[in-house]
Amino acid sequence: MVEEQKDAYHVVGNDTCPSGSQLPLGLLIGALITPVTLFLAIASTGAGHGDYKFFRIFYPVEILLMSGEQSRFGFEMVVVLAAAQFPAYFGIIGAFKGRFRALVTCLIAVIHSLAMYLCFYPRGPFG
Protein backbone atom coordinates (compact mmCIF):
# COMPACT_ATOMS: atom_id res chain seq x y z
CA MET A 1 0.00 0.00 0.00
CA VAL A 2 1.41 3.37 -1.04
CA GLU A 3 1.06 6.20 1.42
CA GLU A 4 0.31 9.64 0.12
CA GLN A 5 3.07 12.13 0.79
CA LYS A 6 2.14 15.77 1.17
CA ASP A 7 4.38 18.66 0.33
CA ALA A 8 3.77 22.41 0.23
CA TYR A 9 2.24 22.41 -3.25
CA HIS A 10 0.39 19.17 -4.01
CA VAL A 11 -0.32 15.63 -2.93
CA VAL A 12 2.17 13.15 -4.38
CA GLY A 13 0.54 9.90 -5.49
CA ASN A 14 -2.91 11.37 -6.12
CA ASP A 15 -4.27 9.62 -9.22
CA THR A 16 -6.54 12.51 -10.20
CA CYS A 17 -3.64 14.93 -10.51
CA PRO A 18 -0.46 12.84 -10.74
CA SER A 19 1.96 15.60 -11.67
CA GLY A 20 0.56 18.26 -9.38
CA SER A 21 -0.86 20.05 -12.41
CA GLN A 22 -3.43 22.74 -11.74
CA LEU A 23 -4.78 22.66 -15.29
CA PRO A 24 -8.43 22.12 -14.24
CA LEU A 25 -8.22 25.02 -11.78
CA GLY A 26 -6.66 27.23 -14.46
CA LEU A 27 -9.39 26.37 -16.94
CA LEU A 28 -12.05 27.11 -14.31
CA ILE A 29 -10.52 30.49 -13.43
CA GLY A 30 -10.31 31.39 -17.13
CA ALA A 31 -13.91 30.31 -17.67
CA LEU A 32 -15.08 32.49 -14.79
CA ILE A 33 -13.15 35.54 -16.00
CA THR A 34 -14.27 35.27 -19.63
CA PRO A 35 -17.94 36.41 -19.29
CA VAL A 36 -16.92 39.55 -17.39
CA THR A 37 -14.20 40.51 -19.86
CA LEU A 38 -16.41 39.72 -22.86
CA PHE A 39 -19.20 41.88 -21.44
CA LEU A 40 -16.84 44.81 -20.86
CA ALA A 41 -15.26 44.36 -24.29
CA ILE A 42 -18.60 44.24 -26.10
CA ALA A 43 -19.93 47.19 -24.08
CA SER A 44 -16.89 49.27 -25.07
CA THR A 45 -17.61 48.73 -28.76
CA GLY A 46 -20.73 50.89 -28.42
CA ALA A 47 -22.49 49.19 -31.35
CA GLY A 48 -19.59 50.22 -33.57
CA HIS A 49 -19.40 53.77 -32.24
CA GLY A 50 -17.38 53.13 -29.08
CA ASP A 51 -13.70 53.46 -28.34
CA TYR A 52 -13.01 49.67 -28.12
CA LYS A 53 -10.80 50.36 -25.08
CA PHE A 54 -11.69 47.23 -23.12
CA PHE A 55 -11.68 45.12 -26.27
CA ARG A 56 -8.12 46.32 -26.95
CA ILE A 57 -7.07 45.64 -23.35
CA PHE A 58 -8.57 42.17 -22.94
CA TYR A 59 -8.46 40.85 -26.52
CA PRO A 60 -5.63 42.56 -28.42
CA VAL A 61 -4.61 39.50 -30.43
CA GLU A 62 -8.15 39.14 -31.74
CA ILE A 63 -8.24 42.85 -32.69
CA LEU A 64 -5.00 42.46 -34.61
CA LEU A 65 -6.27 39.32 -36.37
CA MET A 66 -9.37 41.04 -37.70
CA SER A 67 -7.86 44.46 -38.38
CA GLY A 68 -6.41 44.10 -41.88
CA GLU A 69 -8.27 44.61 -45.12
CA GLN A 70 -7.26 41.12 -46.22
CA SER A 71 -8.11 39.53 -42.88
CA ARG A 72 -9.27 35.94 -43.14
CA PHE A 73 -10.75 36.08 -39.65
CA GLY A 74 -14.42 36.96 -39.53
CA PHE A 75 -16.30 38.22 -36.52
CA GLU A 76 -17.52 34.74 -35.59
CA MET A 77 -13.97 33.35 -35.49
CA VAL A 78 -12.82 36.28 -33.35
CA VAL A 79 -15.63 35.66 -30.85
CA VAL A 80 -14.65 31.97 -30.60
CA LEU A 81 -11.00 32.93 -30.07
CA ALA A 82 -11.97 35.53 -27.49
CA ALA A 83 -14.11 33.04 -25.57
CA ALA A 84 -11.21 30.57 -25.50
CA GLN A 85 -8.44 33.05 -24.70
CA PHE A 86 -8.56 33.29 -20.90
CA PRO A 87 -9.26 29.58 -20.29
CA ALA A 88 -6.28 28.88 -22.57
CA TYR A 89 -4.05 31.40 -20.78
CA PHE A 90 -4.86 30.11 -17.30
CA GLY A 91 -4.99 26.48 -18.39
CA ILE A 92 -1.50 26.72 -19.89
CA ILE A 93 -0.21 28.45 -16.77
CA GLY A 94 -1.86 25.85 -14.55
CA ALA A 95 -0.35 22.97 -16.51
CA PHE A 96 3.19 23.82 -15.40
CA LYS A 97 4.94 24.03 -12.05
CA GLY A 98 7.74 25.99 -10.46
CA ARG A 99 10.11 28.12 -12.48
CA PHE A 100 8.69 26.94 -15.77
CA ARG A 101 5.23 28.19 -14.69
CA ALA A 102 6.77 31.59 -13.97
CA LEU A 103 8.49 31.57 -17.37
CA VAL A 104 5.27 30.63 -19.18
CA THR A 105 3.34 33.30 -17.26
CA CYS A 106 5.90 35.94 -18.24
CA LEU A 107 5.84 34.81 -21.87
CA ILE A 108 2.03 35.05 -22.03
CA ALA A 109 2.13 38.46 -20.33
CA VAL A 110 4.77 39.78 -22.75
CA ILE A 111 2.91 38.55 -25.84
CA HIS A 112 -0.39 39.96 -24.57
CA SER A 113 1.23 43.27 -23.61
CA LEU A 114 2.96 43.60 -26.98
CA ALA A 115 -0.30 42.96 -28.81
CA MET A 116 -2.05 45.47 -26.53
CA TYR A 117 0.66 48.05 -27.26
CA LEU A 118 0.16 47.54 -30.99
CA CYS A 119 -3.58 48.11 -30.57
CA PHE A 120 -3.04 51.39 -28.68
CA TYR A 121 -0.13 52.56 -30.83
CA PRO A 122 -1.16 55.79 -32.64
CA ARG A 123 -0.53 54.27 -36.06
CA GLY A 124 -2.02 50.91 -35.09
CA PRO A 125 -5.36 49.53 -36.26
CA PHE A 126 -7.38 51.43 -33.66
CA GLY A 127 -4.89 54.05 -32.45
N, CA, C and O atoms as a GROMACS GRO file, in nm:
protein
  508
    1MET      N    1   0.084  -0.117   0.000
    1MET     CA    2   0.000   0.000   0.000
    1MET      C    3   0.089   0.125   0.000
    1MET      O    4   0.181   0.137   0.081
    2VAL      N    5   0.061   0.216  -0.092
    2VAL     CA    6   0.141   0.337  -0.104
    2VAL      C    7   0.077   0.447  -0.022
    2VAL      O    8  -0.041   0.477  -0.037
    3GLU      N    9   0.156   0.508   0.064
    3GLU     CA   10   0.106   0.620   0.142
    3GLU      C   11   0.119   0.748   0.061
    3GLU      O   12   0.213   0.765  -0.016
    4GLU      N   13   0.024   0.835   0.080
    4GLU     CA   14   0.031   0.964   0.012
    4GLU      C   15   0.123   1.056   0.090
    4GLU      O   16   0.112   1.069   0.212
    5GLN      N   17   0.215   1.119   0.018
    5GLN     CA   18   0.307   1.213   0.079
    5GLN      C   19   0.260   1.353   0.044
    5GLN      O   20   0.227   1.381  -0.072
    6LYS      N   21   0.258   1.440   0.142
    6LYS     CA   22   0.214   1.577   0.117
    6LYS      C   23   0.334   1.669   0.121
    6LYS      O   24   0.421   1.658   0.208
    7ASP      N   25   0.338   1.761   0.027
    7ASP     CA   26   0.438   1.866   0.033
    7ASP      C   27   0.364   2.000   0.028
    7ASP      O   28   0.242   2.004   0.038
    8ALA      N   29   0.437   2.108   0.014
    8ALA     CA   30   0.377   2.241   0.023
    8ALA      C   31   0.285   2.273  -0.095
    8ALA      O   32   0.202   2.363  -0.084
    9TYR      N   33   0.298   2.202  -0.206
    9TYR     CA   34   0.224   2.240  -0.326
    9TYR      C   35   0.117   2.142  -0.369
    9TYR      O   36   0.013   2.185  -0.418
   10HIS      N   37   0.137   2.014  -0.352
   10HIS     CA   38   0.039   1.917  -0.401
   10HIS      C   39   0.057   1.783  -0.329
   10HIS      O   40   0.154   1.761  -0.257
   11VAL      N   41  -0.038   1.696  -0.352
   11VAL     CA   42  -0.032   1.563  -0.294
   11VAL      C   43   0.036   1.471  -0.393
   11VAL      O   44  -0.011   1.457  -0.506
   12VAL      N   45   0.144   1.408  -0.352
   12VAL     CA   46   0.217   1.315  -0.438
   12VAL      C   47   0.145   1.181  -0.432
   12VAL      O   48   0.113   1.134  -0.323
   13GLY      N   49   0.120   1.119  -0.545
   13GLY     CA   50   0.054   0.990  -0.549
   13GLY      C   51  -0.095   1.000  -0.570
   13GLY      O   52  -0.163   0.897  -0.571
   14ASN      N   53  -0.148   1.119  -0.586
   14ASN     CA   54  -0.291   1.137  -0.612
   14ASN      C   55  -0.318   1.104  -0.758
   14ASN      O   56  -0.262   1.170  -0.846
   15ASP      N   57  -0.402   1.006  -0.784
   15ASP     CA   58  -0.427   0.962  -0.922
   15ASP      C   59  -0.501   1.067  -1.005
   15ASP      O   60  -0.486   1.069  -1.127
   16THR      N   61  -0.579   1.153  -0.943
   16THR     CA   62  -0.654   1.251  -1.020
   16THR      C   63  -0.566   1.363  -1.072
   16THR      O   64  -0.602   1.430  -1.169
   17CYS      N   65  -0.454   1.385  -1.012
   17CYS     CA   66  -0.364   1.493  -1.051
   17CYS      C   67  -0.220   1.448  -1.028
   17CYS      O   68  -0.152   1.501  -0.940
   18PRO      N   69  -0.172   1.348  -1.106
   18PRO     CA   70  -0.046   1.284  -1.074
   18PRO      C   71   0.075   1.376  -1.076
   18PRO      O   72   0.170   1.352  -1.001
   19SER      N   73   0.077   1.477  -1.157
   19SER     CA   74   0.196   1.560  -1.167
   19SER      C   75   0.185   1.687  -1.083
   19SER      O   76   0.276   1.770  -1.083
   20GLY      N   77   0.075   1.703  -1.012
   20GLY     CA   78   0.056   1.826  -0.938
   20GLY      C   79   0.005   1.938  -1.026
   20GLY      O   80   0.004   2.054  -0.984
   21SER      N   81  -0.037   1.906  -1.146
   21SER     CA   82  -0.086   2.005  -1.241
   21SER      C   83  -0.213   2.072  -1.188
   21SER      O   84  -0.298   2.007  -1.127
   22GLN      N   85  -0.224   2.200  -1.212
   22GLN     CA   86  -0.343   2.274  -1.174
   22GLN      C   87  -0.419   2.317  -1.299
   22GLN      O   88  -0.486   2.421  -1.300
   23LEU      N   89  -0.409   2.237  -1.404
   23LEU     CA   90  -0.478   2.266  -1.529
   23LEU      C   91  -0.628   2.284  -1.510
   23LEU      O   92  -0.682   2.382  -1.560
   24PRO      N   93  -0.698   2.193  -1.441
   24PRO     CA   94  -0.843   2.212  -1.424
   24PRO      C   95  -0.877   2.343  -1.352
   24PRO      O   96  -0.972   2.411  -1.389
   25LEU      N   97  -0.799   2.377  -1.250
   25LEU     CA   98  -0.822   2.502  -1.178
   25LEU      C   99  -0.798   2.622  -1.270
   25LEU      O  100  -0.875   2.718  -1.268
   26GLY      N  101  -0.694   2.616  -1.351
   26GLY     CA  102  -0.666   2.724  -1.446
   26GLY      C  103  -0.777   2.741  -1.547
   26GLY      O  104  -0.817   2.854  -1.578
   27LEU      N  105  -0.828   2.630  -1.599
   27LEU     CA  106  -0.939   2.637  -1.694
   27LEU      C  107  -1.063   2.697  -1.628
   27LEU      O  108  -1.134   2.776  -1.689
   28LEU      N  109  -1.089   2.658  -1.504
   28LEU     CA  110  -1.204   2.711  -1.431
   28LEU      C  111  -1.191   2.862  -1.407
   28LEU      O  112  -1.286   2.936  -1.428
   29ILE      N  113  -1.074   2.905  -1.365
   29ILE     CA  114  -1.052   3.049  -1.343
   29ILE      C  115  -1.071   3.125  -1.473
   29ILE      O  116  -1.137   3.230  -1.475
   30GLY      N  117  -1.014   3.074  -1.582
   30GLY     CA  118  -1.031   3.139  -1.713
   30GLY      C  119  -1.176   3.144  -1.757
   30GLY      O  120  -1.221   3.243  -1.813
   31ALA      N  121  -1.249   3.035  -1.730
   31ALA     CA  122  -1.391   3.031  -1.768
   31ALA      C  123  -1.473   3.128  -1.684
   31ALA      O  124  -1.573   3.181  -1.734
   32LEU      N  125  -1.435   3.153  -1.562
   32LEU     CA  126  -1.507   3.249  -1.478
   32LEU      C  127  -1.476   3.393  -1.516
   32LEU      O  128  -1.561   3.481  -1.502
   33ILE      N  129  -1.356   3.419  -1.562
   33ILE     CA  130  -1.315   3.554  -1.600
   33ILE      C  131  -1.374   3.595  -1.736
   33ILE      O  132  -1.407   3.712  -1.757
   34THR      N  133  -1.387   3.499  -1.825
   34THR     CA  134  -1.428   3.527  -1.963
   34THR      C  135  -1.560   3.604  -1.976
   34THR      O  136  -1.562   3.703  -2.049
   35PRO      N  137  -1.669   3.565  -1.910
   35PRO     CA  138  -1.794   3.641  -1.928
   35PRO      C  139  -1.783   3.788  -1.889
   35PRO      O  140  -1.841   3.875  -1.955
   36VAL      N  141  -1.708   3.816  -1.783
   36VAL     CA  142  -1.692   3.955  -1.739
   36VAL      C  143  -1.613   4.034  -1.843
   36VAL      O  144  -1.652   4.145  -1.880
   37THR      N  145  -1.502   3.978  -1.889
   37THR     CA  146  -1.420   4.051  -1.986
   37THR      C  147  -1.491   4.064  -2.120
   37THR      O  148  -1.480   4.167  -2.186
   38LEU      N  149  -1.565   3.961  -2.161
   38LEU     CA  150  -1.641   3.972  -2.286
   38LEU      C  151  -1.748   4.079  -2.276
   38LEU      O  152  -1.768   4.156  -2.370
   39PHE      N  153  -1.817   4.085  -2.162
   39PHE     CA  154  -1.920   4.188  -2.144
   39PHE      C  155  -1.859   4.327  -2.154
   39PHE      O  156  -1.911   4.412  -2.225
   40LEU      N  157  -1.749   4.350  -2.081
   40LEU     CA  158  -1.684   4.481  -2.086
   40LEU      C  159  -1.633   4.514  -2.226
   40LEU      O  160  -1.645   4.627  -2.272
   41ALA      N  161  -1.578   4.414  -2.294
   41ALA     CA  162  -1.526   4.436  -2.429
   41ALA      C  163  -1.639   4.471  -2.526
   41ALA      O  164  -1.627   4.565  -2.605
   42ILE      N  165  -1.748   4.397  -2.520
   42ILE     CA  166  -1.860   4.424  -2.610
   42ILE      C  167  -1.925   4.558  -2.577
   42ILE      O  168  -1.964   4.631  -2.667
   43ALA      N  169  -1.936   4.590  -2.448
   43ALA     CA  170  -1.993   4.719  -2.408
   43ALA      C  171  -1.907   4.835  -2.458
   43ALA      O  172  -1.960   4.941  -2.492
   44SER      N  173  -1.776   4.817  -2.462
   44SER     CA  174  -1.689   4.927  -2.507
   44SER      C  175  -1.693   4.949  -2.657
   44SER      O  176  -1.646   5.051  -2.706
   45THR      N  177  -1.750   4.853  -2.731
   45THR     CA  178  -1.761   4.873  -2.876
   45THR      C  179  -1.870   4.973  -2.909
   45THR      O  180  -1.865   5.036  -3.014
   46GLY      N  181  -1.968   4.989  -2.822
   46GLY     CA  182  -2.073   5.089  -2.842
   46GLY      C  183  -2.146   5.072  -2.972
   46GLY      O  184  -2.174   5.171  -3.040
   47ALA      N  185  -2.180   4.950  -3.010
   47ALA     CA  186  -2.250   4.919  -3.135
   47ALA      C  187  -2.174   4.978  -3.255
   47ALA      O  188  -2.235   5.026  -3.350
   48GLY      N  189  -2.042   4.972  -3.248
   48GLY     CA  190  -1.959   5.022  -3.357
   48GLY      C  191  -1.917   5.166  -3.342
   48GLY      O  192  -1.836   5.216  -3.420
   49HIS      N  193  -1.972   5.235  -3.242
   49HIS     CA  194  -1.940   5.377  -3.224
   49HIS      C  195  -1.861   5.403  -3.097
   49HIS      O  196  -1.843   5.518  -3.058
   50GLY      N  197  -1.813   5.298  -3.032
   50GLY     CA  198  -1.738   5.313  -2.908
   50GLY      C  199  -1.590   5.329  -2.932
   50GLY      O  200  -1.544   5.343  -3.045
   51ASP      N  201  -1.514   5.327  -2.823
   51ASP     CA  202  -1.370   5.346  -2.834
   51ASP      C  203  -1.293   5.213  -2.832
   51ASP      O  204  -1.171   5.212  -2.852
   52TYR      N  205  -1.362   5.101  -2.810
   52TYR     CA  206  -1.301   4.967  -2.812
   52TYR      C  207  -1.191   4.951  -2.707
   52TYR      O  208  -1.109   4.861  -2.718
   53LYS      N  209  -1.188   5.038  -2.605
   53LYS     CA  210  -1.080   5.036  -2.508
   53LYS      C  211  -1.068   4.901  -2.438
   53LYS      O  212  -0.959   4.843  -2.434
   54PHE      N  213  -1.178   4.850  -2.383
   54PHE     CA  214  -1.169   4.723  -2.312
   54PHE      C  215  -1.145   4.606  -2.407
   54PHE      O  216  -1.082   4.507  -2.369
   55PHE      N  217  -1.195   4.617  -2.528
   55PHE     CA  218  -1.168   4.512  -2.626
   55PHE      C  219  -1.018   4.508  -2.656
   55PHE      O  220  -0.960   4.400  -2.667
   56ARG      N  221  -0.956   4.626  -2.668
   56ARG     CA  222  -0.812   4.632  -2.695
   56ARG      C  223  -0.730   4.585  -2.575
   56ARG      O  224  -0.622   4.528  -2.593
   57ILE      N  225  -0.779   4.607  -2.455
   57ILE     CA  226  -0.707   4.564  -2.335
   57ILE      C  227  -0.717   4.413  -2.317
   57ILE      O  228  -0.615   4.346  -2.297
   58PHE      N  229  -0.837   4.359  -2.324
   58PHE     CA  230  -0.857   4.217  -2.294
   58PHE      C  231  -0.830   4.125  -2.414
   58PHE      O  232  -0.787   4.011  -2.395
   59TYR      N  233  -0.855   4.172  -2.534
   59TYR     CA  234  -0.846   4.085  -2.652
   59TYR      C  235  -0.764   4.149  -2.765
   59TYR      O  236  -0.815   4.162  -2.876
   60PRO      N  237  -0.641   4.188  -2.739
   60PRO     CA  238  -0.562   4.256  -2.842
   60PRO      C  239  -0.524   4.166  -2.959
   60PRO      O  240  -0.518   4.213  -3.073
   61VAL      N  241  -0.499   4.041  -2.934
   61VAL     CA  242  -0.461   3.950  -3.043
   61VAL      C  243  -0.577   3.936  -3.141
   61VAL      O  244  -0.557   3.935  -3.262
   62GLU      N  245  -0.698   3.926  -3.088
   62GLU     CA  246  -0.815   3.914  -3.174
   62GLU      C  247  -0.837   4.041  -3.256
   62GLU      O  248  -0.874   4.034  -3.374
   63ILE      N  249  -0.814   4.157  -3.195
   63ILE     CA  250  -0.824   4.285  -3.269
   63ILE      C  251  -0.725   4.286  -3.384
   63ILE      O  252  -0.760   4.324  -3.496
   64LEU      N  253  -0.603   4.245  -3.357
   64LEU     CA  254  -0.500   4.246  -3.461
   64LEU      C  255  -0.533   4.145  -3.571
   64LEU      O  256  -0.505   4.171  -3.688
   65LEU      N  257  -0.592   4.032  -3.536
   65LEU     CA  258  -0.627   3.932  -3.637
   65LEU      C  259  -0.736   3.981  -3.732
   65LEU      O  260  -0.735   3.946  -3.850
   66MET      N  261  -0.828   4.061  -3.682
   66MET     CA  262  -0.937   4.104  -3.770
   66MET      C  263  -0.918   4.244  -3.826
   66MET      O  264  -1.009   4.297  -3.890
   67SER      N  265  -0.801   4.305  -3.802
   67SER     CA  266  -0.786   4.446  -3.838
   67SER      C  267  -0.747   4.472  -3.984
   67SER      O  268  -0.776   4.580  -4.034
   68GLY      N  269  -0.685   4.381  -4.051
   68GLY     CA  270  -0.641   4.410  -4.188
   68GLY      C  271  -0.751   4.401  -4.291
   68GLY      O  272  -0.853   4.335  -4.270
   69GLU      N  273  -0.730   4.467  -4.403
   69GLU     CA  274  -0.827   4.461  -4.512
   69GLU      C  275  -0.838   4.320  -4.568
   69GLU      O  276  -0.946   4.278  -4.612
   70GLN      N  277  -0.729   4.248  -4.567
   70GLN     CA  278  -0.726   4.112  -4.622
   70GLN      C  279  -0.741   4.007  -4.512
   70GLN      O  280  -0.702   3.892  -4.530
   71SER      N  281  -0.798   4.046  -4.400
   71SER     CA  282  -0.811   3.953  -4.288
   71SER      C  283  -0.899   3.835  -4.324
   71SER      O  284  -1.007   3.850  -4.382
   72ARG      N  285  -0.851   3.717  -4.289
   72ARG     CA  286  -0.927   3.594  -4.314
   72ARG      C  287  -1.014   3.558  -4.194
   72ARG      O  288  -1.090   3.461  -4.198
   73PHE      N  289  -1.002   3.637  -4.087
   73PHE     CA  290  -1.075   3.608  -3.965
   73PHE      C  291  -1.202   3.692  -3.961
   73PHE      O  292  -1.196   3.814  -3.953
   74GLY      N  293  -1.316   3.626  -3.965
   74GLY     CA  294  -1.442   3.696  -3.953
   74GLY      C  295  -1.478   3.718  -3.808
   74GLY      O  296  -1.408   3.673  -3.718
   75PHE      N  297  -1.586   3.788  -3.787
   75PHE     CA  298  -1.630   3.822  -3.652
   75PHE      C  299  -1.658   3.697  -3.569
   75PHE      O  300  -1.625   3.691  -3.451
   76GLU      N  301  -1.719   3.596  -3.632
   76GLU     CA  302  -1.752   3.474  -3.560
   76GLU      C  303  -1.626   3.404  -3.507
   76GLU      O  304  -1.625   3.357  -3.393
   77MET      N  305  -1.522   3.398  -3.589
   77MET     CA  306  -1.397   3.335  -3.549
   77MET      C  307  -1.332   3.413  -3.434
   77MET      O  308  -1.274   3.354  -3.343
   78VAL      N  309  -1.340   3.545  -3.440
   78VAL     CA  310  -1.281   3.628  -3.335
   78VAL      C  311  -1.355   3.606  -3.203
   78VAL      O  312  -1.292   3.603  -3.098
   79VAL      N  313  -1.486   3.591  -3.207
   79VAL     CA  314  -1.563   3.566  -3.085
   79VAL      C  315  -1.525   3.431  -3.025
   79VAL      O  316  -1.511   3.419  -2.903
   80VAL      N  317  -1.507   3.330  -3.109
   80VAL     CA  318  -1.465   3.198  -3.060
   80VAL      C  319  -1.326   3.207  -2.997
   80VAL      O  320  -1.303   3.151  -2.889
   81LEU      N  321  -1.235   3.276  -3.063
   81LEU     CA  322  -1.100   3.293  -3.007
   81LEU      C  323  -1.104   3.371  -2.876
   81LEU      O  324  -1.032   3.338  -2.782
   82ALA      N  325  -1.186   3.474  -2.871
   82ALA     CA  326  -1.197   3.553  -2.749
   82ALA      C  327  -1.253   3.470  -2.633
   82ALA      O  328  -1.206   3.481  -2.520
   83ALA      N  329  -1.352   3.388  -2.662
   83ALA     CA  330  -1.411   3.304  -2.557
   83ALA      C  331  -1.312   3.200  -2.506
   83ALA      O  332  -1.320   3.158  -2.391
   84ALA      N  333  -1.219   3.159  -2.589
   84ALA     CA  334  -1.121   3.057  -2.550
   84ALA      C  335  -0.993   3.116  -2.493
   84ALA      O  336  -0.912   3.043  -2.436
   85GLN      N  337  -0.973   3.245  -2.507
   85GLN     CA  338  -0.844   3.305  -2.470
   85GLN      C  339  -0.808   3.289  -2.323
   85GLN      O  340  -0.702   3.234  -2.292
   86PHE      N  341  -0.892   3.335  -2.231
   86PHE     CA  342  -0.856   3.329  -2.090
   86PHE      C  343  -0.852   3.187  -2.034
   86PHE      O  344  -0.762   3.156  -1.956
   87PRO      N  345  -0.946   3.097  -2.072
   87PRO     CA  346  -0.926   2.958  -2.029
   87PRO      C  347  -0.794   2.900  -2.082
   87PRO      O  348  -0.729   2.822  -2.012
   88ALA      N  349  -0.756   2.937  -2.203
   88ALA     CA  350  -0.628   2.888  -2.257
   88ALA      C  351  -0.511   2.946  -2.179
   88ALA      O  352  -0.419   2.873  -2.142
   89TYR      N  353  -0.513   3.077  -2.154
   89TYR     CA  354  -0.405   3.140  -2.077
   89TYR      C  355  -0.388   3.071  -1.942
   89TYR      O  356  -0.279   3.025  -1.909
   90PHE      N  357  -0.496   3.066  -1.866
   90PHE     CA  358  -0.486   3.011  -1.730
   90PHE      C  359  -0.467   2.860  -1.730
   90PHE      O  360  -0.403   2.807  -1.640
   91GLY      N  361  -0.522   2.791  -1.829
   91GLY     CA  362  -0.499   2.648  -1.839
   91GLY      C  363  -0.354   2.617  -1.868
   91GLY      O  364  -0.297   2.525  -1.808
   92ILE      N  365  -0.292   2.691  -1.958
   92ILE     CA  366  -0.150   2.672  -1.989
   92ILE      C  367  -0.065   2.702  -1.866
   92ILE      O  368   0.027   2.626  -1.833
   93ILE      N  369  -0.096   2.811  -1.798
   93ILE     CA  370  -0.021   2.845  -1.677
   93ILE      C  371  -0.038   2.737  -1.571
   93ILE      O  372   0.058   2.700  -1.504
   94GLY      N  373  -0.160   2.687  -1.555
   94GLY     CA  374  -0.186   2.584  -1.455
   94GLY      C  375  -0.123   2.450  -1.485
   94GLY      O  376  -0.104   2.369  -1.395
   95ALA      N  377  -0.090   2.426  -1.611
   95ALA     CA  378  -0.035   2.297  -1.651
   95ALA      C  379   0.111   2.281  -1.609
   95ALA      O  380   0.163   2.169  -1.609
   96PHE      N  381   0.177   2.388  -1.574
   96PHE     CA  382   0.319   2.382  -1.540
   96PHE      C  383   0.341   2.413  -1.393
   96PHE      O  384   0.253   2.466  -1.325
   97LYS      N  385   0.460   2.379  -1.345
   97LYS     CA  386   0.495   2.403  -1.205
   97LYS      C  387   0.626   2.479  -1.195
   97LYS      O  388   0.707   2.480  -1.288
   98GLY      N  389   0.646   2.540  -1.081
   98GLY     CA  390   0.774   2.599  -1.046
   98GLY      C  391   0.821   2.711  -1.137
   98GLY      O  392   0.743   2.797  -1.178
   99ARG      N  393   0.949   2.707  -1.166
   99ARG     CA  394   1.011   2.812  -1.248
   99ARG      C  395   0.956   2.814  -1.389
   99ARG      O  396   0.945   2.921  -1.451
  100PHE      N  397   0.922   2.697  -1.442
  100PHE     CA  398   0.869   2.694  -1.577
  100PHE      C  399   0.732   2.762  -1.583
  100PHE      O  400   0.699   2.825  -1.683
  101ARG      N  401   0.652   2.749  -1.475
  101ARG     CA  402   0.523   2.819  -1.469
  101ARG      C  403   0.547   2.969  -1.472
  101ARG      O  404   0.476   3.042  -1.540
  102ALA      N  405   0.646   3.016  -1.398
  102ALA     CA  406   0.677   3.159  -1.397
  102ALA      C  407   0.722   3.205  -1.535
  102ALA      O  408   0.684   3.313  -1.580
  103LEU      N  409   0.803   3.123  -1.603
  103LEU     CA  410   0.848   3.157  -1.737
  103LEU      C  411   0.733   3.164  -1.835
  103LEU      O  412   0.724   3.257  -1.916
  104VAL      N  413   0.643   3.066  -1.829
  104VAL     CA  414   0.527   3.063  -1.918
  104VAL      C  415   0.436   3.183  -1.890
  104VAL      O  416   0.383   3.244  -1.983
  105THR      N  417   0.417   3.215  -1.762
  105THR     CA  418   0.334   3.330  -1.726
  105THR      C  419   0.394   3.459  -1.782
  105THR      O  420   0.321   3.542  -1.836
  106CYS      N  421   0.523   3.475  -1.769
  106CYS     CA  422   0.590   3.594  -1.824
  106CYS      C  423   0.579   3.599  -1.975
  106CYS      O  424   0.556   3.706  -2.032
  107LEU      N  425   0.594   3.486  -2.041
  107LEU     CA  426   0.584   3.481  -2.187
  107LEU      C  427   0.444   3.522  -2.233
  107LEU      O  428   0.430   3.601  -2.326
  108ILE      N  429   0.341   3.468  -2.168
  108ILE     CA  430   0.203   3.505  -2.203
  108ILE      C  431   0.181   3.654  -2.178
  108ILE      O  432   0.120   3.722  -2.260
  109ALA      N  433   0.230   3.705  -2.065
  109ALA     CA  434   0.212   3.847  -2.033
  109ALA      C  435   0.284   3.937  -2.134
  109ALA      O  436   0.230   4.040  -2.172
  110VAL      N  437   0.403   3.898  -2.177
  110VAL     CA  438   0.477   3.978  -2.275
  110VAL      C  439   0.406   3.978  -2.409
  110VAL      O  440   0.392   4.084  -2.471
  111ILE      N  441   0.362   3.863  -2.455
  111ILE     CA  442   0.291   3.855  -2.584
  111ILE      C  443   0.162   3.936  -2.579
  111ILE      O  444   0.133   4.012  -2.672
  112HIS      N  445   0.086   3.921  -2.471
  112HIS     CA  446  -0.039   3.996  -2.457
  112HIS      C  447  -0.012   4.147  -2.451
  112HIS      O  448  -0.082   4.226  -2.514
  113SER      N  449   0.089   4.185  -2.375
  113SER     CA  450   0.123   4.327  -2.361
  113SER      C  451   0.171   4.387  -2.493
  113SER      O  452   0.136   4.500  -2.526
  114LEU      N  453   0.250   4.312  -2.568
  114LEU     CA  454   0.296   4.360  -2.698
  114LEU      C  455   0.179   4.379  -2.793
  114LEU      O  456   0.172   4.480  -2.864
  115ALA      N  457   0.089   4.283  -2.796
  115ALA     CA  458  -0.030   4.296  -2.881
  115ALA      C  459  -0.116   4.415  -2.837
  115ALA      O  460  -0.170   4.487  -2.920
  116MET      N  461  -0.128   4.434  -2.706
  116MET     CA  462  -0.205   4.547  -2.653
  116MET      C  463  -0.138   4.680  -2.693
  116MET      O  464  -0.206   4.775  -2.730
  117TYR      N  465  -0.007   4.685  -2.684
  117TYR     CA  466   0.066   4.805  -2.726
  117TYR      C  467   0.038   4.836  -2.873
  117TYR      O  468   0.014   4.951  -2.909
  118LEU      N  469   0.042   4.733  -2.957
  118LEU     CA  470   0.016   4.754  -3.099
  118LEU      C  471  -0.125   4.805  -3.124
  118LEU      O  472  -0.148   4.882  -3.217
  119CYS      N  473  -0.220   4.763  -3.041
  119CYS     CA  474  -0.358   4.811  -3.057
  119CYS      C  475  -0.373   4.956  -3.014
  119CYS      O  476  -0.456   5.028  -3.068
  120PHE      N  477  -0.294   4.999  -2.917
  120PHE     CA  478  -0.304   5.139  -2.868
  120PHE      C  479  -0.205   5.232  -2.937
  120PHE      O  480  -0.212   5.353  -2.921
  121TYR      N  481  -0.114   5.176  -3.013
  121TYR     CA  482  -0.013   5.256  -3.083
  121TYR      C  483  -0.084   5.352  -3.177
  121TYR      O  484  -0.178   5.311  -3.247
  122PRO      N  485  -0.043   5.480  -3.182
  122PRO     CA  486  -0.116   5.579  -3.264
  122PRO      C  487  -0.133   5.540  -3.411
  122PRO      O  488  -0.232   5.578  -3.474
  123ARG      N  489  -0.039   5.466  -3.465
  123ARG     CA  490  -0.053   5.427  -3.606
  123ARG      C  491  -0.105   5.283  -3.618
  123ARG      O  492  -0.104   5.225  -3.727
  124GLY      N  493  -0.150   5.227  -3.508
  124GLY     CA  494  -0.202   5.091  -3.509
  124GLY      C  495  -0.344   5.085  -3.566
  124GLY      O  496  -0.396   5.187  -3.611
  125PRO      N  497  -0.405   4.970  -3.564
  125PRO     CA  498  -0.536   4.953  -3.626
  125PRO      C  499  -0.647   5.036  -3.562
  125PRO      O  500  -0.743   5.072  -3.629
  126PHE      N  501  -0.634   5.066  -3.433
  126PHE     CA  502  -0.738   5.144  -3.366
  126PHE      C  503  -0.681   5.261  -3.289
  126PHE      O  504  -0.748   5.318  -3.202
  127GLY      N  505  -0.557   5.298  -3.320
  127GLY     CA  506  -0.489   5.405  -3.245
  127GLY      C  507  -0.533   5.543  -3.284
  127GLY      O  508  -0.484   5.642  -3.229
   0.00000   0.00000   0.00000
